[in-house]
């Protein structure tokens, strides 16, 4: 049971980290575009 909870936690963390990275990447692109313009 504990092992399953740990797996779910790691999976959620991975998804969250990926989402944050994607958001920062998109935000960086917007900032870059704004700087160029």
N, C-alpha and C positions, 0 to 999 in steps of 0.2 A: 504493500500500500504506500509506504513511504517512498519507494523507488518510483512508483507511478507519479506521485505528486512532484517529485524532483524532476522527472522528465517533462511534465506539463509546465513546470516553472521555467525550465531551461528553454523549452519551445517558445513560451510566451516572451521570454527575455530576448530570444533570437529575433522573433517577429518584431518586437518593440524596437530593438536596436536597428533592424533593417529599415523600419518605418522612419525612425529619427534620421538615419543616414540619408534616406531618400528625400526627406523634407529639407534637410540642410543642403543637399545637393541642388534641389530645385530653387531654394532660396538664394543660394550662391549664384546660380545662373541668372536669376532675376536681378540681383545686385550688380553682376558683371554687365548685364545688358544696360542697366540704368547708368552705369559708369561710362560705358561706351557712348551712349546717347547723351 
